[in-house]
Amino acid sequence: MKLRRHPLVNLAAAAAVILLGLLGQNAQTQSARTIKIVVPLAPGGGADILTRLLADHIRRTQSASMIVENRVGAGSVIGSDAVSRASPDGNTLLINTPNLVIAAHLRKLNYNPLTSFEPICKLVNSPTVIAVNTASPYRSLADLLDAARAERGKLTLASVGPATTLHIAAEKLKRVTQADMTYIPFTGSGPTVNAILGEHVTAVFAEYPAVAEQLKAGKLRPLATGSQMRIDSLPEVPTVAELGFPGFDVEVWWGVFAPALTPKETTSQLADLFTKAVQAPEIKEKLITLGFYPAIMCGADFATYLRHQYEDYGQIIRDANIKSE
């Protein structure tokens, strides 16, 4: 006797075949998915080095396909604008610095740094240092500030600038200490360091990695760190806050962002990927060697931090009448 299959059974079997086909196609799509990380700053710089280090680790350990694209121009604005307009699917990300919130106070943008992105995580900090040439008569920050108050405008304070985190740091130092020093901008860390080594400027406000070798070699003398905490490799150097200016805290940070409206599930998965990469022992060791200190802050906490930075930097920019190039 020949058994007949019920039509509903036939339909269910056909549906199962279609569903398996779709699932297989979806799995293939996911495995082939490529995440692009846009670095809006020059190749070879801190943001580029950090991004490639993390992307390579994630690629090797999480089987995620990641590419890094440098889109340079307008102080990170061009790359940031491109990511703000990207599809909010988690496939296009941005690595940026405080440039993201600074630029909005200096020029008209097509995006809002606080609403056009989903802040995924602040990843690392790079501490800042105020230093002088070892031939300088100033052996402490107090010495430098006293001289600046006595000879208003005569002493010079240099940094990468204008309109950078370090320029803002220099202006903030001048305001909270009431020390009148003339600000001198340089186009990069190299020219800034050369200027202080050549005694063409009185002092520099620099990222620690930019002056670490000169400090170790005894060519420069650190007077204070502008960061909230002392630098591990300079434990004897006090913070500006410790020297009588509580709340002073200027660090260069690097964070990762997605376009606004990226689903929370996606941003959470991305936060997990980057957090694990930064905290991996071999990566953490490399980061610290390069002068990047892990400082993970994700989601709502990072969003709050960004808003505070936006307001704080905006006030200093207005008070100092800082202009873009």
Secondary structure, DSSP 8 states (H G I E B T S, - for coil): ------HHHHHHHHHHHHHHHHHHHHHHHHHH-EEEEEE-S-TTSHHHHHHHHHHHHHHHHH--EEEEEE---GGGHHHHHHHHTS-SSSSEEEEE-THHHHGGGTS--SS-TTTSEEEEEEEEEE-EEEEEETTSS--SHHHHHHHHHHSTTTSEEEEE-SSSHHHHHHHHHHHHHT---EEEEESSHHHHHHHHHTTSSSEEEEEHHHHHHHHHTTSEEEEEE-SSS--TT-TTS-BTGGGT-TT----EEEEEEEETT--HHHHHHHHHHHHHHHHSHHHHHHHHHTT-EEEEEEHHHHHHHHHHHHHHHHHHHHHHT----
